[in-house]
Amino acid sequence: MASHTEHDAFHPDLPDRDHDHDDEHGTAGSALPLRARLHHVRADALDGDTAQTGGMRRFAAISGSTVGSERIWMGQTHVAPDTASSNHHHGASETAIHVVKGHPEFVFLDDSSGTPEEIRIRTSPGDYIFVPPYVPHREENPSPDDEAVVVIARSTQEAIVVNLPELYVLGRAPDAS
């Protein structure tokens, strides 16, 4: 067994920690800094105090404020039956979405044909969606009866949400009429 004065052979770049506060199991428990231990966020402990978009409810599980994350945000989004979110984007954040329940639809504009066209991606449980930074989009739940639930992971510490008056093609500002 390694002594407390030796460095961790798998993580030689990590600083030594103070072992004077170890409990009977040899772990420092809550004396460890947030970034030196695992965190368990229970389903009933998700934080609803996040950036919101009309028509959706976002709940943070993993964030800077909940667990001290520095480069990732993860949580759930619930879209009520027969509801569409407001148009929005997520700033510099890359967003990965995993569909857990329902058949949400993701809508954005594409002008690869020369004319902006609304594209609708229809999903099922188990599907994944990737949303690049700054791409305007919205989520819709066309089901008249069932809530849609997705798990979201973002490449930023917090849930960045920029609500928009309309969809537009990334790189083209909306018309200023």
N, C-alpha and C positions, 0 to 999 in steps of 0.2 A: 504494500500500500504506500502511495506517495505521501511524503510529509507535506505539511501545510506551507513549507518554505519553498517547495519546488514549483516551477511554472507548469501549467497545463501543457502537456506534450502535444495536444491537438490544436491548441490555440496559444502559441508562444508569444503572440503579439498583444494578448490581453493583459492588462495590469493585474498585479496581485490584488486580491480582495482581503478585507479584514475578516479573519476567521474567529475573532474573539466573540462574535455574536451567534455562533452556530447553536442550533437546537440539538435535542437528543438524537436526531437523525443525521447530524453532520451537515445540515443545510442552514443557510442564514435566513430562510423564510422571508418575511417582509423587510428585514434589514438590507436585503439585496436591492440595488438600484433597479428601476423598472426595466432597463435593457439588459439585465443579467439574469433574468428568470423567465420561465414560461408563464403565460397568462391564460386563464380559463374564463371566457365570457359566456355566461349561461344565456340561453334563448330568452328567458324572461327578464334579462338585465340589459337588453339592447337600449341604446340611448336615442331617443326621438328628438333631441335638441340639436338637429343638424340643419344644413341648408335644405330648403324645400322648394318644390315646384308644384304649382297648382295641379290637382288631379292625382297626386302621388303622396305617399308617406314614406320617408327614408328613415332608417334606423341604423346607427353606427354600432358596430361590434368592435372592430379594430381601428383605432385612430390615435393620434397624438395625445388627445385628452383622456382616452379610456385606458390605453396600455403603454403610452410613450413611444408609439411607432414614429419613425422619422421619414419613411419613404413609401408608405402604403396606407390605404384606407380600405376597409372592407365592411360591408353591412348588407342589409336587406332593403328592398323597395317593394311596397305593396301598391297595386293599382286596383282601385275599386271596379266592380262590374260596370260595363258600358261607360267607360271613362277614358278621356285622352288627357295626357299631361300638357302643360304649357310647352311651347318651343323653348329649347335651352341648349347650352353646351357646357362642357366641364373644364374650360380654360386649358392650361398646359397639361392637364392630367390625361393619361391613357386610361381607358375604362374597359374592363372585361366583365361580361354579364353572363350568368348561368341561370337558365330558366328552371325554377323549382316546381311551380304550380301554374296551371292555366296555359293560355295561348296568347301571350302579349305580342303586339306588333310594334316594330321599330320603324320610324318614318324619317327620311332625309331627302334632300334634293341632290340630283346628279345631272350634270350637264355634259357628260361625255359624248352625247349625240349632237351637241351644239345648242340644244334648247333645254333649259332646266325642266326636269321631270321628277315628280314625286315618286320615290321608290319606297315600297312597303315590304318589310321582311317579316314574314309570318313564322312564328316559332312554336315549339312544343316543349314539354318538360324534358330536360336533359340537354337541350340545345345551348350553344354559346354564341355570344355576339361580342365583337370588338368595336369600340368607338374610339377613333383617333382623337388627339387633342383638337379642341376648338370646332369640331364638326357639329353644326346645328342639327338637332333631331328632336323627336318627341316619342314617347311611349304611349301606346293605346291598348286598352283591354276591350275588345269587341264583345266579349261574353256578357249576355244580359243578366247572368246569375252568379258567376264565380269570380272571386278575386284572383288576380295574377300576382305571383310572388317570384322575385328574382334575387339572387345573391350577386352583389357587385364588389369588384376589387378595383381600386384606383391606384395610380402610381404616385399619388401625393398623400401627404399625411392627413389632410382633411378633405371633406367632400366639397369640392368646388362646384358651384352651380351658378351659371349666368343665364338668367331668364331673358328670353327674346320676344319681341312682338311678332316675329314671323320667321319661317325657315328661309335660308339662303344658301347658295353654294359657297363653300369655303374658298376664300380668296377673292370673292366678289361681294362687295358691300351691297346691302339691300338698297333698292331705289329710294331716293330721298324725295318722294313726291309730295 
